[in-house]
Amino acid sequence: MKFITEGDLRDLYKKEPFTAYNLESDARLTPGARQFLTDRGINMLNDAFGISTMKKKKSAELPESKNNWKKLRLYSMLKSIDALFLLTVEELLSRDVCLAQITLKLNRQFSCIKNSLKNNGTVENLSCSECTGINENNFSDTLEDCFEITDFHMQLEKGREILILHRLRSALQEVEPVLRELCCSSEEEKKLFEEIVYKVNQIINSLSQLICSAVGGEKCQRKG
């Protein structure tokens, strides 16, 4: 019986690169040779040990791998926002302890949402403190910002607080578009992603209320 080594394949590949390799019936591959073909994605023909079957199996697992990749991308994004939450709270502590405490509470809620993606757990709803523009009926909806944040707001007494809360809110508003992009036709996945959107919206709308409070005290600043 003839054994084909990695060196044999390398010599052939140097002479003329190939995308398929025909193994003769009386020949066998050494482990190194087999790995050489696998690493380069070279198809095996007439393989008595079933590389072709293994490739088919790998293809069959692709949808699951793709699904895992999507969750990994989303989880990484949520981790980044979680870190931004902590930076925001740390900065608020030296400026407004009350704002910092409320933001920390929202951060804990967000961490629960992030962790639910891994363990398929459930997350309780935030309680809604109703104002002119936000109430129990639209608290989980995707709402526009109460008003546009401009250079005018950085000149206010609470200008720094307004800007860092707006930065955090803007990061959270990126979650829904990414979820919509990643979501496939799976009903289970749709339900999971929809639930995340609702819960993240509750945090976003709570931040909008905090920003309104920083701008106008007790008066709601939402237009319309």
C-alpha positions as a Markdown table, in Angstrom:
| # | Residue | x | y | z |
|---|---|---|---|---|
| 1 | Met | 0.0 | 0.0 | 0.0 |
| 2 | Lys | 1.3 | 3.5 | -0.9 |
| 3 | Phe | 1.2 | 6.3 | 1.6 |
| 4 | Ile | 0.9 | 9.9 | 0.5 |
| 5 | Thr | 2.8 | 12.3 | 2.8 |
| 6 | Glu | 2.4 | 16.0 | 3.5 |
| 7 | Gly | 5.7 | 16.5 | 1.7 |
| 8 | Asp | 4.4 | 14.8 | -1.4 |
| 9 | Leu | 1.3 | 17.0 | -1.5 |
| 10 | Arg | 3.4 | 20.2 | -0.9 |
| 11 | Asp | 5.6 | 19.3 | -3.8 |
| 12 | Leu | 2.6 | 18.8 | -6.1 |
| 13 | Tyr | 1.0 | 22.0 | -4.9 |
| 14 | Lys | 4.1 | 24.0 | -5.5 |
| 15 | Lys | 4.3 | 22.8 | -9.1 |
| 16 | Glu | 0.6 | 23.6 | -9.7 |
| 17 | Pro | -2.0 | 24.6 | -7.1 |
| 18 | Phe | -5.1 | 22.4 | -7.1 |
| 19 | Thr | -8.6 | 22.5 | -5.5 |
| 20 | Ala | -9.3 | 18.7 | -5.7 |
| 21 | Tyr | -7.1 | 15.7 | -5.1 |
| 22 | Asn | -7.9 | 12.3 | -6.5 |
| 23 | Leu | -6.6 | 9.5 | -4.2 |
| 24 | Glu | -5.9 | 6.3 | -5.9 |
| 25 | Ser | -7.6 | 3.2 | -4.5 |
| 26 | Asp | -4.3 | 1.6 | -3.4 |
| 27 | Ala | -3.1 | 4.7 | -1.6 |
| 28 | Arg | -3.7 | 6.2 | 1.8 |
| 29 | Leu | -3.0 | 9.7 | 3.3 |
| 30 | Thr | -0.8 | 10.2 | 6.3 |
| 31 | Pro | -2.4 | 12.4 | 9.0 |
| 32 | Gly | -0.2 | 15.4 | 8.0 |
| 33 | Ala | -1.3 | 15.0 | 4.4 |
| 34 | Arg | -4.9 | 14.9 | 5.3 |
| 35 | Gln | -4.5 | 18.1 | 7.4 |
| 36 | Phe | -2.7 | 19.8 | 4.5 |
| 37 | Leu | -5.8 | 19.2 | 2.3 |
| 38 | Thr | -8.2 | 20.2 | 5.0 |
| 39 | Asp | -6.4 | 23.5 | 5.8 |
| 40 | Arg | -6.5 | 24.5 | 2.2 |
| 41 | Gly | -10.1 | 23.5 | 1.6 |
| 42 | Ile | -9.0 | 21.0 | -1.1 |
| 43 | Asn | -11.8 | 18.5 | -2.0 |
| 44 | Met | -10.9 | 14.8 | -1.7 |
| 45 | Leu | -12.0 | 12.3 | -4.4 |
| 46 | Asn | -12.3 | 8.5 | -3.8 |
| 47 | Asp | -11.4 | 8.9 | -0.1 |
| 48 | Ala | -12.0 | 5.5 | 1.6 |
| 49 | Phe | -11.8 | 7.2 | 5.0 |
| 50 | Gly | -14.6 | 9.7 | 4.3 |
| 51 | Ile | -13.2 | 13.2 | 4.0 |
| 52 | Ser | -16.0 | 14.0 | 1.6 |
| 53 | Thr | -18.5 | 12.8 | 4.2 |
| 54 | Met | -16.8 | 14.9 | 6.8 |
| 55 | Lys | -17.1 | 18.0 | 4.6 |
| 56 | Lys | -20.8 | 17.3 | 4.1 |
| 57 | Lys | -21.3 | 17.1 | 7.8 |
| 58 | Lys | -19.4 | 20.4 | 8.3 |
| 59 | Ser | -21.8 | 22.0 | 5.7 |
| 60 | Ala | -24.8 | 20.6 | 7.5 |
| 61 | Glu | -23.6 | 22.3 | 10.7 |
| 62 | Leu | -23.1 | 25.7 | 9.0 |
| 63 | Pro | -26.6 | 27.1 | 9.9 |
| 64 | Glu | -25.9 | 26.4 | 13.6 |
| 65 | Ser | -22.5 | 27.9 | 13.4 |
| 66 | Lys | -23.9 | 31.0 | 11.7 |
| 67 | Asn | -26.5 | 31.3 | 14.4 |
| 68 | Asn | -23.8 | 31.1 | 17.1 |
| 69 | Trp | -21.8 | 33.7 | 15.2 |
| 70 | Lys | -24.8 | 36.0 | 15.2 |
| 71 | Lys | -25.3 | 35.6 | 18.9 |
| 72 | Leu | -21.6 | 36.2 | 19.5 |
| 73 | Arg | -21.7 | 39.4 | 17.5 |
| 74 | Leu | -24.7 | 40.7 | 19.4 |
| 75 | Tyr | -23.3 | 39.6 | 22.8 |
| 76 | Ser | -20.0 | 41.4 | 22.1 |
| 77 | Met | -22.0 | 44.6 | 21.2 |
| 78 | Leu | -23.9 | 44.3 | 24.5 |
| 79 | Lys | -20.7 | 43.8 | 26.4 |
| 80 | Ser | -19.3 | 47.0 | 24.9 |
| 81 | Ile | -22.4 | 49.0 | 25.9 |
| 82 | Asp | -22.3 | 47.4 | 29.4 |
| 83 | Ala | -18.8 | 48.9 | 29.7 |
| 84 | Leu | -20.0 | 52.3 | 28.5 |
| 85 | Phe | -22.7 | 52.1 | 31.2 |
| 86 | Leu | -20.1 | 51.7 | 33.9 |
| 87 | Leu | -18.0 | 54.6 | 32.5 |
| 88 | Thr | -21.1 | 56.8 | 32.5 |
| 89 | Val | -22.0 | 55.9 | 36.1 |
| 90 | Glu | -18.4 | 56.5 | 37.2 |
| 91 | Glu | -18.4 | 59.9 | 35.7 |
| 92 | Leu | -21.8 | 60.8 | 37.0 |
| 93 | Leu | -20.7 | 59.9 | 40.6 |
| 94 | Ser | -18.6 | 63.0 | 40.8 |
| 95 | Arg | -21.3 | 65.2 | 39.4 |
| 96 | Asp | -24.8 | 64.0 | 40.4 |
| 97 | Val | -25.1 | 61.1 | 42.8 |
| 98 | Cys | -28.8 | 60.8 | 42.2 |
| 99 | Leu | -28.3 | 60.5 | 38.4 |
| 100 | Ala | -25.5 | 58.0 | 39.0 |
| 101 | Gln | -27.7 | 55.8 | 41.1 |
| 102 | Ile | -30.6 | 55.8 | 38.6 |
| 103 | Thr | -28.2 | 55.0 | 35.8 |
| 104 | Leu | -26.6 | 52.2 | 37.8 |
| 105 | Lys | -30.0 | 50.7 | 38.2 |
| 106 | Leu | -30.6 | 50.9 | 34.4 |
| 107 | Asn | -27.1 | 49.2 | 34.0 |
| 108 | Arg | -28.2 | 46.3 | 36.2 |
| 109 | Gln | -31.3 | 45.9 | 34.0 |
| 110 | Phe | -29.1 | 46.0 | 30.9 |
| 111 | Ser | -26.7 | 43.4 | 32.3 |
| 112 | Cys | -29.7 | 41.1 | 32.9 |
| 113 | Ile | -30.7 | 41.5 | 29.2 |
| 114 | Lys | -27.2 | 40.7 | 28.1 |
| 115 | Asn | -27.0 | 37.6 | 30.3 |
| 116 | Ser | -30.4 | 36.4 | 29.1 |
| 117 | Leu | -29.0 | 36.1 | 25.6 |
| 118 | Lys | -26.6 | 33.4 | 26.9 |
| 119 | Asn | -28.8 | 31.5 | 29.3 |
| 120 | Asn | -32.2 | 32.1 | 27.6 |
| 121 | Gly | -33.5 | 33.6 | 30.9 |
| 122 | Thr | -36.3 | 36.1 | 31.3 |
| 123 | Val | -36.0 | 39.7 | 32.3 |
| 124 | Glu | -38.5 | 41.6 | 34.3 |
| 125 | Asn | -40.0 | 44.9 | 32.9 |
| 126 | Leu | -38.7 | 48.2 | 34.2 |
| 127 | Ser | -41.3 | 50.2 | 36.1 |
| 128 | Cys | -42.4 | 53.3 | 34.1 |
| 129 | Ser | -42.5 | 56.7 | 35.7 |
| 130 | Glu | -45.0 | 58.4 | 33.3 |
| 131 | Cys | -44.5 | 61.8 | 31.9 |
| 132 | Thr | -46.1 | 63.9 | 29.2 |
| 133 | Gly | -44.5 | 61.9 | 26.3 |
| 134 | Ile | -43.8 | 58.5 | 27.8 |
| 135 | Asn | -46.4 | 56.2 | 29.5 |
| 136 | Glu | -47.1 | 52.5 | 30.1 |
| 137 | Asn | -48.5 | 52.2 | 26.6 |
| 138 | Asn | -45.4 | 53.3 | 24.7 |
| 139 | Phe | -42.7 | 52.6 | 27.3 |
| 140 | Ser | -41.4 | 49.6 | 25.3 |
| 141 | Asp | -41.8 | 51.2 | 21.9 |
| 142 | Thr | -39.1 | 52.7 | 19.7 |
| 143 | Leu | -39.5 | 56.4 | 20.2 |
| 144 | Glu | -37.7 | 59.3 | 18.8 |
| 145 | Asp | -35.5 | 61.4 | 21.1 |
| 146 | Cys | -37.5 | 63.9 | 23.0 |
| 147 | Phe | -35.5 | 66.7 | 21.4 |
| 148 | Glu | -32.2 | 67.0 | 19.4 |
| 149 | Ile | -29.1 | 67.4 | 21.5 |
| 150 | Thr | -27.0 | 70.3 | 20.2 |
| 151 | Asp | -24.1 | 72.5 | 21.2 |
| 152 | Phe | -26.6 | 74.6 | 23.1 |
| 153 | His | -27.1 | 71.8 | 25.7 |
| 154 | Met | -23.4 | 71.6 | 26.6 |
| 155 | Gln | -23.6 | 75.2 | 27.8 |
| 156 | Leu | -26.3 | 74.3 | 30.4 |
| 157 | Glu | -25.5 | 73.8 | 34.1 |
| 158 | Lys | -26.0 | 70.0 | 33.6 |
| 159 | Gly | -24.4 | 70.1 | 30.1 |
| 160 | Arg | -21.8 | 67.4 | 30.8 |
| 161 | Glu | -24.4 | 65.1 | 32.3 |
| 162 | Ile | -26.7 | 65.6 | 29.4 |
| 163 | Leu | -24.0 | 64.7 | 26.9 |
| 164 | Ile | -22.8 | 61.6 | 28.5 |
| 165 | Leu | -26.3 | 60.3 | 29.0 |
| 166 | His | -27.1 | 61.1 | 25.3 |
| 167 | Arg | -23.9 | 59.2 | 24.3 |
| 168 | Leu | -25.1 | 56.1 | 26.2 |
| 169 | Arg | -28.6 | 56.4 | 24.8 |
| 170 | Ser | -27.2 | 56.6 | 21.3 |
| 171 | Ala | -25.2 | 53.4 | 21.8 |
| 172 | Leu | -28.3 | 51.7 | 23.0 |
| 173 | Gln | -30.2 | 52.8 | 20.0 |
| 174 | Glu | -27.8 | 50.8 | 17.8 |
| 175 | Val | -29.0 | 47.6 | 19.3 |
| 176 | Glu | -32.4 | 47.3 | 17.4 |
| 177 | Pro | -30.9 | 47.8 | 13.9 |
| 178 | Val | -28.3 | 45.2 | 14.5 |
| 179 | Leu | -31.0 | 42.8 | 15.9 |
| 180 | Arg | -33.1 | 43.4 | 12.8 |
| 181 | Glu | -30.1 | 42.7 | 10.6 |
| 182 | Leu | -29.2 | 39.4 | 12.4 |
| 183 | Cys | -32.7 | 38.0 | 12.8 |
| 184 | Cys | -33.6 | 35.1 | 10.6 |
| 185 | Ser | -36.9 | 33.4 | 9.9 |
| 186 | Ser | -36.8 | 31.3 | 13.1 |
| 187 | Glu | -39.8 | 32.0 | 15.2 |
| 188 | Glu | -37.9 | 31.3 | 18.4 |
| 189 | Glu | -35.1 | 33.7 | 17.4 |
| 190 | Lys | -37.6 | 36.4 | 16.4 |
| 191 | Lys | -39.3 | 36.1 | 19.7 |
| 192 | Leu | -36.0 | 36.4 | 21.6 |
| 193 | Phe | -34.8 | 39.4 | 19.6 |
| 194 | Glu | -38.1 | 41.1 | 19.9 |
| 195 | Glu | -38.1 | 40.7 | 23.6 |
| 196 | Ile | -34.6 | 42.2 | 23.8 |
| 197 | Val | -35.7 | 45.2 | 21.7 |
| 198 | Tyr | -38.6 | 45.8 | 24.1 |
| 199 | Lys | -36.5 | 45.7 | 27.2 |
| 200 | Val | -33.7 | 47.9 | 25.6 |
| 201 | Asn | -36.4 | 50.4 | 24.6 |
| 202 | Gln | -37.5 | 50.7 | 28.2 |
| 203 | Ile | -33.9 | 51.6 | 29.2 |
| 204 | Ile | -33.6 | 54.1 | 26.3 |
| 205 | Asn | -36.9 | 55.8 | 27.2 |
| 206 | Ser | -35.9 | 56.0 | 30.8 |
| 207 | Leu | -32.6 | 57.7 | 29.8 |
| 208 | Ser | -34.7 | 60.1 | 27.7 |
| 209 | Gln | -36.6 | 61.0 | 30.8 |
| 210 | Leu | -33.3 | 61.5 | 32.7 |
| 211 | Ile | -32.0 | 63.8 | 30.0 |
| 212 | Cys | -35.3 | 65.8 | 30.1 |
| 213 | Ser | -34.9 | 66.1 | 33.8 |
| 214 | Ala | -31.3 | 67.4 | 33.5 |
| 215 | Val | -32.4 | 70.0 | 30.9 |
| 216 | Gly | -35.6 | 71.3 | 32.5 |
| 217 | Gly | -35.9 | 70.0 | 36.0 |
| 218 | Glu | -39.3 | 68.6 | 36.7 |
| 219 | Lys | -40.8 | 69.8 | 33.4 |
| 220 | Cys | -41.1 | 67.3 | 30.5 |
| 221 | Gln | -39.2 | 68.6 | 27.4 |
| 222 | Arg | -40.7 | 66.1 | 24.9 |
| 223 | Lys | -42.2 | 67.8 | 21.8 |
| 224 | Gly | -45.7 | 66.9 | 20.8 |
